[in-house]
Amino acid sequence: MSIETIRAGALGDMPHGFLGRRGGVSTGLCAGLNVGLGSEDDPVAVRTNRRLAAEAVMPGAALVTVHQIHSPEVVHAVTAWPDDARPRADALITDRPGLVLGILTADCAPVLFADKQAGVIGAAHAGWKGAFSGVVEATIAAMEKLGADRGRIAAAVGPCIARKSYEVDEGFLRRFTEAEPENERFFSLGRTGHHQFDLEGFVVARLADAGLGRIEALGEDTYSQPDRFYSFRRATHRQEPTYGRQISLIALPA
């Protein structure tokens, strides 16, 4: 099966793609294009998948990823680093051709950014913790330090868990509404004592409030499409001992 590469119109002709699980060489519970170094998968298969993923978006480019920790931390990539020396962060920026920035997800929202005129790109891992603590705003600010302009920056939010699949409790809701009462609009009633959270909508709103020039949300639910995407929550509900990770990639044209 060939690698499925989902593109966003907002990012135009910038080399990029939101990849799922289709394609790749992993088998078993992680079957497909699992790129997660922390998964209980064959390390050789994972390294092969990471190479295949990067080649699908920008042949010849060096893949750069981080050790994701659900934070607002951003790193400036000027060269590739070894997989075992990945900095602890949740977003990357660069103005260097020849690098392909990668963000891994399995329900969290991947966000890709580009200011084509300035030649600056970014990629962010926006789970609820990172989005709540400002990872998208931190990525935009870091891009501006390299010469980007938020009025020109385009952003695309890739496959993530959808509201219909994302049940949370009252404490989760209170955390958001106490920080900003208007955040209530990202929640709808669920079963007694629970709510359904719109992670994608929350991330899009943060991007819009930051003043970005163009924003696109792909509207793809990772949880409800097991043949296309990995999902941490789905694996948890199925009591599976491990799960794969998909990758979202962006690069500057050579």
Number of C-alpha atoms within 10 A of each C-alpha: 8 10 17 18 18 15 19 20 15 19 23 12 12 21 18 28 25 26 26 29 26 20 20 24 20 22 13 8 16 22 19 28 32 34 28 22 18 13 16 14 21 15 15 11 19 26 17 17 24 22 18 18 30 26 15 19 21 23 14 14 20 19 24 21 27 23 18 18 14 21 21 22 21 25 17 16 18 14 13 17 15 10 14 9 11 14 16 16 20 27 33 25 24 24 21 18 17 19 24 31 30 30 28 26 28 26 26 25 29 28 28 34 28 32 24 18 11 16 18 25 30 32 30 32 31 30 25 21 15 22 25 19 16 17 26 31 17 16 26 27 16 21 28 16 10 16 14 22 20 19 12 16 26 22 29 25 27 28 28 27 27 23 19 15 17 18 18 18 15 11 11 14 19 14 12 17 16 11 10 10 10 10 16 14 12 19 22 15 12 15 10 8 10 17 21 20 27 21 23 28 18 18 25 20 15 17 25 14 10 15 17 18 16 19 20 18 19 16 14 17 22 28 23 16 12 14 12 20 26 30 25 20 17 20 18 12 9 9 9 11 10 14 23 29 26 30 25 31 28 27 31 23 17 11
